[in-house]
Amino acid sequence: MILILLWQTGNFLSTADDVANLIIGTHTGQPVYLKQVAQVSEGPETPDQYVLFGYGKADTASQNKFHSVYPAITLAIAKKKGADAMQLSEKILTKVDALKKVLLPSDVQVSVTRNYGETASDKVSELLLHLLFLSLP
C-alpha cells in the first residue's frame, strides 16, 4: 500500500497584516497571535536595483566638496506632447525646493542631472539669434 500525503501551505506572507495574524503559540487553549505580543509594521521594499551618484573630474568644485559615490534615487519626469518644457521644469524645481524645506532631511542632496526645459530654452534662444541675423540687411 502506498500512502501519498499532500500538504498545501497557502499563499506566502505578503502584508504586515498577514504577519501580524500568524499564530505563534497557545495560552489556556486559545491561539496567541504575533500582533498580541509585538508591533508589526511594513518597512521599505527590498530594492530591485541600486543607483549610485558621484561627480566626475569635469566638475572639480563638486568633486572636492563630495569625495565619494553616494546611494541615490533617480527621478525622471516626462512632459506631455505639446506642453511647455521650460514652464514645467521651473514648476518642478520650485516644488523640489519647497520639499527640501519640509520633507527632505538636511543631509540629502538634490542634483539636477538633466533639465530639458533648460535645453529647450537654449534652443529657443539660438533660434531667435539666427532669425535676428537672417532679418538683418
Buried (B, 14 or more C-beta within 10 A) or exposed (E): EEEEEEEEEEEEEEEBEEBBBEEEEEEEEEEBBBBEEEEBEEEEEEEEEEEEBEBEEEEEEEBEEBEEEEEBEEEEEEBEEEEEBBEBBBEBBEEBEEEBEEEEEEEEEEEEEEBBBBEBBEEEEEEEEEEEEEEEE
